[in-house]
Amino acid sequence: MNRKQNGFSLIELLIVVAIILIIAAIAIPNLLRAKIAANQASAVGSLRTITSAEETFSSTYSDGFTTTLGQLGGVAGAVASCANAQLIDDVLSAAGAGNTANKSGYTFTFTPGTVAALTAGIPAACPGSGFTSFSVSSVPVTTSSGTASYCVDESGVVRVDSAGGGMAGVCSATGKPPLQ
């Protein structure tokens, strides 16, 4: 009896599904590691952007460093001023959200200095005197978004805590090593 076979047998389909599952089991952990590496690179890049923006703000407006992340950014499309410098994007500046922003799986916390840069001669467009220092920390939101924490201050040195713990306070005083 000559029987023509149409389609695949159940065994053949199960073998194909098993092969696909094995490939997925190998690929998914690599994909998650790549996502974590991308988030960590984004966090370091954002810290460097904030540092450059702070230096630009200080030299442009002669008012020290900003008092909030919102002052570095401001409302999109607005004219740049001492109150809204338009130097960083609206995600990082977290307009209206104070000194905390979330970007790429990391929470950025801006801590202004405590010493006023100017006691007199504050530029008219500025809401008040800036500060002589600042510190910004970035901590992963979850362990699947990053494994290390970073911080930077007015020195421009990005420091890393590979354990992912918090980086509270002045960055240079944390004792954490510089990012290599």
C-alpha positions in Angstrom: 0.0 0.0 0.0 1.4 3.3 -1.1 0.5 6.1 1.4 1.5 9.7 0.7 2.4 11.6 3.8 1.3 15.2 4.2 2.8 17.5 6.8 5.0 16.7 9.7 4.7 13.9 12.3 4.2 14.7 15.9 7.8 13.5 16.7 9.3 15.9 14.1 7.3 18.8 15.5 8.5 18.0 19.1 12.1 17.9 17.9 11.8 21.3 16.3 10.2 22.8 19.4 12.9 21.3 21.6 15.6 22.8 19.4 14.0 26.2 19.6 13.7 26.0 23.4 17.4 25.1 23.7 18.4 28.0 21.5 16.2 30.4 23.5 17.7 29.1 26.8 21.1 29.9 25.5 20.2 33.4 24.0 18.0 34.9 26.7 20.6 35.2 29.5 23.0 36.9 27.0 20.2 39.3 26.0 19.6 40.2 29.6 23.3 40.8 30.2 23.4 43.0 27.1 20.5 45.0 28.4 22.1 45.5 31.8 25.4 46.6 30.1 23.5 49.1 28.0 21.6 50.5 31.0 24.9 50.9 32.9 26.6 52.6 29.9 23.6 54.9 29.7 23.8 55.8 33.4 27.5 56.7 33.1 26.8 58.7 29.9 24.0 60.6 31.7 26.3 61.4 34.6 28.9 62.8 32.2 26.2 64.8 30.4 25.0 66.3 33.7 28.6 67.2 34.7 29.3 68.9 31.4 26.0 70.7 31.6 26.9 71.9 35.1 30.2 73.3 33.9 28.6 75.0 31.0 25.9 76.5 33.2 28.5 77.8 35.7 30.6 79.4 33.0 27.6 80.8 31.0 25.6 82.3 33.8 28.5 83.0 36.3 26.3 81.8 39.1 28.0 78.6 40.3 26.3 75.2 39.9 22.6 74.7 39.7 20.3 74.1 42.7 18.1 71.5 40.9 18.2 69.2 37.9 15.1 71.1 36.6 17.2 74.2 36.4 19.7 72.4 34.1 16.9 71.4 31.8 13.6 73.2 31.9 10.4 73.1 29.8 11.0 71.8 26.3 10.9 74.6 23.7 11.4 77.4 26.2 14.1 80.0 25.8 17.3 79.1 27.6 17.9 81.2 30.8 19.5 80.9 34.2 16.2 79.4 35.5 15.8 77.0 32.6 19.2 76.4 31.0 18.0 73.8 28.4 21.4 71.9 28.8 20.0 68.4 29.4 16.9 66.6 28.1 13.6 66.7 29.9 13.9 63.1 31.1 17.0 63.9 33.1 15.9 67.3 34.2 12.6 65.8 35.5 10.9 69.2 35.2 8.7 69.6 38.2 10.0 66.5 39.9 12.6 68.1 42.0 16.0 66.4 42.2 15.2 62.8 41.2 14.8 61.4 37.7 14.5 57.9 36.2 16.2 57.0 32.9 17.2 53.7 31.4 16.5 51.6 34.5 18.4 54.0 36.8 17.3 56.5 39.4 19.4 59.7 39.4 19.5 61.8 42.5 20.9 65.3 42.4 22.3 66.8 45.7 23.1 70.5 45.5 26.0 71.9 47.5 25.6 73.8 50.7 27.8 76.9 50.1 26.4 79.7 48.0 28.6 80.7 45.0 27.5 84.3 45.2 26.5 86.5 48.1 26.0 89.6 45.9 25.7 90.3 42.2 23.4 87.4 41.5 22.4 87.7 37.8 18.9 89.1 37.3 17.6 86.0 35.4 18.7 83.6 38.1 16.2 82.5 40.8 19.0 82.8 43.4 22.6 82.0 44.0 24.0 78.7 42.7 26.3 76.6 44.8 30.0 75.8 44.8 29.5 72.1 44.5 27.0 69.3 43.5 26.8 65.6 43.5 24.7 63.2 41.4 24.2 59.5 42.1 22.6 56.8 39.9 21.3 53.6 41.4 19.7 50.8 39.4 15.9 50.5 39.9 16.1 46.7 40.0 18.8 44.1 39.7 17.6 43.3 36.2 18.2 46.9 35.1 21.8 47.2 36.4 24.2 45.8 38.9 26.4 48.8 39.7 25.8 52.3 41.1 27.6 55.4 40.0 28.1 58.9 41.2 29.8 62.1 40.1 30.5 65.5 41.7 32.0 68.8 40.6 35.4 67.1 40.2 34.0 65.3 37.1 35.3 61.9 38.3 32.7 59.2 37.9 32.9 56.7 40.8 31.5 53.2 40.8 30.1 50.8 43.4 30.1 47.4 41.7 27.9 46.0 44.4 25.1 48.3 43.3 24.6 49.8 46.8 23.5 53.4 47.3 25.9 56.3 46.7 24.4 58.9 49.1 26.2 62.0 50.0 29.1 63.8 48.3 30.5 61.5 45.7 34.2 62.1 46.4 33.6 61.3 50.1 32.1 57.9 49.4 35.6 56.3 49.1 34.4 54.4 46.0 37.0 53.9 43.2 36.9 55.9 40.0 35.4 54.3 37.0 38.2 52.9 34.8 
